[in-house]
Amino acid sequence: MIHEVDEGLRLLLVDAGLQESGVELVFDAPTRDWSARRNAPTVSVFLYGIREDATRRRTGTAEEFDDEGVVTGRRNPPRWFELTYLLTAWTNRPQDEHRLLSEVLRCVIRTDVLPDRMLTGSLAMLGLPVEVEAASAGSGDRPSTVDVWSALGGELKAAIDLRVWAPLAGEVTAVGPPVTEGLLVRTAPERDGEATEPGRRLRYDGASDPAGQGFAAERERQLPPGRRRRGGPAR
């Protein structure tokens, strides 16, 4: 799911025309060594936080069907996670960096939900909204931008804090195939755990294979003496 969110954000920035203007889009950590090797305008989309949004957790299961409508498994509900990104611009001059960062901000600030055409893999399969929030007020239980830069070993610079809420598809538990054969019961008297006479078949008299129709298969049933079928003579 994480790599699918990455791809959605990449397509969002590509759709804004950044790559057409010669800007590189990368998901590398903006460390000091990395920044020293930059020789072209670059936008870094660095993922630094992953945590579950427990308020969206649900219970229960949903049935999975094959092309013929047969239940093949039961899927747990998706779990939602908040992914936090640090968006930075890298050029040779601060003015150019600010101009580039402004274009990135314009792109992400007008997007509340990633468009469906930008969702791939499991995100497209689930069909659930992937929410985006940019440059929002910081939360007390999230690391600050200063802490992130300190951990990266780089110098503090302007950055956009971007949060994405995305679902992780639940696990599927396979179920057995549907019953297609009738029920066959044999009984036999036993003594000390051993049969004393041959077994006797109950309920079904005849072939044990109901031709794949299970209990819906028609079977001839012997009636007691003096009883007759509806619309027929007595036996």
Long-range contacts (C-beta under 8 A, 24 or more apart in sequence): 1-81, 1-121, 1-122, 1-123, 1-166, 1-167, 1-168, 1-169, 2-47, 2-50, 2-83, 4-119, 4-120, 4-121, 4-122, 4-123, 4-166, 5-83, 5-123, 5-130, 5-164, 5-166, 6-45, 6-47, 7-118, 7-120, 8-114, 8-118, 8-119, 8-120, 8-123, 8-130, 9-45, 9-85, 9-114, 9-162, 9-164, 10-45, 11-117, 11-118, 12-107, 12-108, 12-111, 12-114, 12-115, 12-118, 13-43, 13-45, 13-104, 13-107, 15-107, 15-118, 16-103, 16-104, 16-106, 16-107, 18-43, 18-100, 18-103, 18-104, 18-107, 23-100, 29-152, 30-86, 30-88, 30-90, 30-152, 30-154, 31-152, 31-153, 31-154, 32-152, 32-153, 32-154, 32-155, 35-90, 35-154, 38-90, 41-89, 41-90, 41-91, 41-96, 41-100, 42-89, 42-90, 42-91, 43-87, 43-88, 43-89, 43-90, 43-100, 43-104, 44-86, 44-87, 44-88, 44-89, 44-90, 45-85, 45-86, 45-87, 45-162, 46-85, 46-86, 46-87, 46-88, 47-83, 47-84, 47-85, 48-84, 48-85, 48-86, 48-143, 48-148, 49-82, 49-83, 49-84, 49-142, 49-143, 50-81, 50-82, 50-83, 50-84, 51-81, 51-82, 52-79, 52-80, 52-81, 52-82, 53-80, 53-81, 53-82, 53-165, 56-80, 61-173, 64-172, 70-177, 70-178, 71-175, 71-178, 72-174, 72-175, 73-172, 73-173, 73-174, 73-175, 74-172, 74-173, 74-175, 75-169, 75-170, 75-171, 75-172, 75-173, 76-170, 76-171, 76-172, 76-173, 77-170, 78-126, 78-128, 78-167, 78-168, 78-169, 78-170, 79-167, 79-168, 79-170, 80-165, 80-166, 80-167, 80-168, 81-165, 81-166, 81-167, 81-168, 82-163, 82-164, 82-165, 83-163, 83-164, 83-165, 83-166, 84-142, 84-161, 84-162, 84-163, 84-164, 85-161, 85-162, 85-163, 85-164, 86-145, 86-148, 86-159, 86-160, 86-161, 86-162, 87-159, 87-160, 87-161, 87-162, 88-157, 88-158, 88-159, 88-160, 89-158, 97-157, 97-158, 98-158, 101-158, 101-160, 104-160, 105-134, 105-135, 105-160, 108-132, 108-134, 108-160, 108-162, 109-134, 109-135, 114-164, 122-168, 122-169, 123-166, 123-167, 125-169, 126-167, 126-169, 128-167, 130-164, 130-165, 130-166, 130-167, 131-164, 131-165, 132-162, 132-163, 132-164, 133-162, 133-163, 133-164, 134-160, 134-161, 134-162, 134-163, 135-160, 135-161, 135-162, 136-161, 136-163, 179-214, 180-212, 180-213, 180-214, 181-208, 181-209, 181-210, 181-212, 181-214, 182-208, 182-209, 182-210, 182-214, 182-215, 182-217, 183-215, 184-208
